[in-house]
């Protein structure tokens, strides 16, 4: 799965080219292999950097909305 600029603009309903800053949080019951890819440039990519994200486990109460949503999605699959 890729989260790119077009995807971010679509989900935030911002005009493409607008400056945005923030974070993408992905919650999962299973361990994920995540690699961050950073690019910069104008008409072409001028800078490129990758970084492996270390495993981080969060303990959330079952009553948390995020946990309930994950459990509901898992049942639908």
N, C-alpha and C positions, 0 to 999 in steps of 0.2 A: 504494500500500500504506500502511496506517495501523497504527501500533503504539499502541494505546490502553490505558487502565487494565485493562479486562476481558481483553484479550489478555495483558498482563503477568501478571495474577493467575493466568490459566489456565496459562501456561508455568512459573510459579514455584510453582504449587500452594499459593499463599497465600490466606487468606480475603480476599474483597473488603472494602475499607475498612482493611486493614492498611497500616501505613506501610512503603513500600519506597523505596529510593534506589539508583540505579545507572545503567548506560549500556546502550544497544543498539548493537551493532556490526554493520554490514552490509558484507559483502565482496562485490565484484563485479569481473568482468573488464572491464566497460564503465563509462564515466563515468556517474554518477547525478546527477540534479537533486534535492537534498535541502533541504527546508524544515522547520525545527523549529517546532512550534506548542505554546505553553505556555498552559494554562488553569488557573484556580483558582476555587474557589467551594464552595458547599454544595449547595443544591438546584438552583441555577442558576449559570451561568458569571458570575463577577463580575470576572474579569480575563482578558485575552486578549493574547498577544504572539506574533508570528511572527519568524523569523530565518532567512535563507538561509545554508546551511552552505557554506563555500568548498571547492573541490575539494582533495582530499588524496590523493596517490598513494603507496602503500606498495609497496616492492619486497620480495617474500618469496621465499625459495628454493622451488623446485618440490617439494622434499621436505617442506615444511610441511604439516601436516594440513589446514589451512584451504584451501590451494591444491589438494590432492588431492581434497577434498570438492567444491570448486567445479568441478573438471574432470570428476568423476564425474557431477554433476548436469547439467552442460552436455551430456554424451553422452546422458543419458536424455531430453533434450528433443527 
